[in-house]
Amino acid sequence: MIKVTAENYSIIKDTIERAPTFVYSILDQVIEGTVYADNESFHSLLFQTKSGIYYVYGDSSSEQIVSNLGSLLQKSIEQSKRFTLFSYSDDWNTKIEQRLDGHVKKLERYTFTFVINAYNDRERRELLDYEFIKIKQHQIEHCLEFNNQYYEEYWDSTNNFLENGFGFCLQHGDKVISEVVSIFKSHQFAEIDIVTNPNYRGKGLASFIAEGFIDYCLLNDIQPCWDCDIQNHASYHLGTKLGFANPQKYAVYIKS
């Protein structure tokens, strides 16, 4: 097992066909992370964020990668830290479940493809009663859900988010009633995370604020990304209304 140096990140970025947004965040060095490989040919790869989110890619026959996953899981248990492992491969799923059996629980999620024509052709409406604001420190301090702890977990720090990420909120008077942020962002991709005050649901706020996020992405040559748990039917339907199509199922493993 070797630790891949940053000068090789561009090679890996050109090699991988498809991966979660946080992988590209690591490779673009937007967030802190580590990339491990089984050898210098990079046939098997393990990506790790500072907060304990992982992704496996490539040849699933690598015993080095699987062994390292076992060690990382054990360390996370001993230190009461996060262990969240993403896999887009059935072969990797089988290997993970064999090696980590009894220690992890499998969840399933969808990742979508953004279809710009479907997005542009949809009917839009204006919301005149609420103020649409780009998130800055003041909004974070008066947030609905995405607080400093959130940005420290996914962005390493609030300052890093404010410098390299982006998000928007809707305010009703002085109250933040809906928020959308880039939970992860690279030079090319931005993954959407969205929340709305339960008392304001059913008014189209999530759709409206998500449109603002997507419009910002398109103006800045960024591809918006939408993922959701397979049981989250509301998120699934909202995503499809916004032009996200072709849902592909993948696995996430967490400590059981």
N, C-alpha and C positions, 0 to 999 in steps of 0.2 A: 504494500500500500504506500503510495506517495502522495504528498501534498502538492497540488498543482500551483505553480507560481502565476502571478497576475499577468505576466507577459504572454502566457499561453491561453488566457481567457478568450481572446478573439478567435483562436483556432477552434476552441470548443464551441463557441457561439455559432460559428459557421457550420459546425458538424451536427449539432443537435437539431432534430426536425421539429420538435414540439415539446414544450415543457411549461410548468407553472410560471406565472409572472415573476415570482420571487427568485427563480433561477436566473432570469435575465437581469434582475436587480443586482444580484451578486456579481454576475459576469461584467456588468457595466460599472461595478464598484459604487453603486448608489447606496447600498447598505453593506454592512459588514457581513462577511461570510467566508466559508472555506470550501474548497473543492478538492476532493480526493479522487485518485484514480488507481486502478489495479496495476497499471504499468505505464510506461512512457508512450504507449500507443493510444491510451485513453479509451480502451474498449469498454470499460465499465467505469461509471462515475457515480460519486455520492456528493450531493450538494448539501451544505449545512448553513443555516442562518445562525446569527449570534443568539437568537431567542429559542433555538431548539426545534426548528422546522427543517425537514430533510426531504430530499428527492433522489431516487435511484434511477439511473439511465444506462442503457447499453446492454452488454452481454450479461445475462443473469446467472451464468455459470461461475462467475467470479466468487470464489470462497473468501477472498480477502474482504470484499465489500460486505458480504453477509456477516462475516465474523465481526467486522468493525461495527455493524449495526447492533449486533448483540451486546457489544461492549458499551456502546453509546446509550442503549436502552437501560442497561444495568446501572450505568453512572447516573442517568436521569432519575432512576428510582431511588438510589442512595442519596442523591442531593435534592430530591423533591422538586425537580425541574421539568420543564416541558419536553415531551417527545411526541412529535407529529410527523409521520412519514408519508409522503406522497408517492404513488406509483401509477404510471399510465400503462403498465405492461402486465398481461396475464401471467407471463412466465415469472416475472419478479414477484407478483402476488403469491404464486405458489411457493416460491423460495422463502419469502418472508413468513408466510404462515407456517411453513415447516420448521423454520429455525426459531421463530419467536412465539411459537404456539403456547397459549396459556398466559402470555404476558401482554398481548396487545388485543385491541378490539378493532374490527374492521368497520369503517363507514364508507358510504358511497356518495359521490358527488358528480355533477355534470359540469363540463366545460363547453362553451359555445363558440361558434364562429360568427364574427360580426359581418353582416351583409349591409353595406352602405346604401344600396338602392332601396332595400326594404325600410331602412331607417328614414331616408329622405322622402319616401312615398307615403309615410304614415301621416295621419291627421294630427295636428298639434293644436293646443289651446293655450291661451294666456291666463295667468293668475295675477289679478290686479291687486289683491288684498294683502299680498305678502312681499317682503323685501328679499331679493336674491343677492347674497353677499359672498364674496370669496373669503375662505377661512384664513384668519390670521390669529395672532396670539390672543387677542381679545375674545374672539369667537370660541377658541379652545377653552378659555377660562370660564365661559358661560355655555358650554356645550350641552348637547342632549345626551350623547354617549361617548363620542370620540374625544377622550380627555388626554392629558399628558401621559398617563400610564399606557394608554393604547399606542401612542406614537413611540414611546420608549420600547414597547414590545416589538412592534413591526418595523419601525424606522430607526431604531437605536437611540433616537432622541427627538424631542419636539423640534429643535432647531434644524435637524436634518430634514424633517418633513417640510418645514416651512421654506427651506432652501431648495429642496429637490422634488418635493411632492406638491400636490394641490388638492383642493376640495372646496365645496360650496355649502352654504346653509340657507334655509328659508327662515325668516323671522316674522313673527306676528307681534307687532309692538316691540318689546324688548326680549321676547321669548323666542329661543331657537326651537323650531317645531319640526324641522327635517334637516338631515345632513347627508352629504355624499362626499367620500374622500377616496383617494388612491391608497388602498391598503398596501399595495406594492406598485412600484413604477420603475421602469427601465428607460433607456433612451427611446425605445420603440413601442413599449406597451404600458398600459395603466389599467390595473384591475380595480373594479368598482366595489366599494363597500357602502351600504346605504341603510339609513334608519329613519323612521318617522314616528313622532309622538303618537301613541295609540289613540289619543283623543281627537287627532286630526286625520285619521285614516279614512279612506273612502272619498277623499276630495281630489284625488289625482296628484297629490304633492310628490309622491315618489317618482312618478313618471316625469313630472315637470322638472324636478331637480336633477334627475338622471340625464335628461335631455341637455341640461346646461353643462353637465360633466362631459357628455359625449361631444357636444359642440366645441367645447374647449379642446378636447383631444384632436378633433379633426382640423381645427385651426392651427394646431401645433404639430401636425404630422405624427400623431401618436395613435396607436390602435387601441381602442377600448376593449377590455376583456370582462366577461361576465361568467362567474362560476356560482353554483349553489348546491346545497344538499339536495339529494333526490326527493326527500320528503317535503322540501320547502316549495309547495305548489304555488304560493303567491309570488315568490321570487322567480320561479320558472316561467310563469305566465307574463310577468312584467318584462323579463328579459326578452321573450319572444315578441312582445308588443314593440320593443325598442329596436328590433332588427337583429337580434341574436338568434341564430338558427343552428341546426345540425348538432344537437346535444350529444356529447360523447361522455360515456361513463368512465370514471376512474376511482381508484381506491385511496383511502386515507386510513392510516393505522395510528391509534393512540394507545397510551398505557391503559390496560384493563384494570 
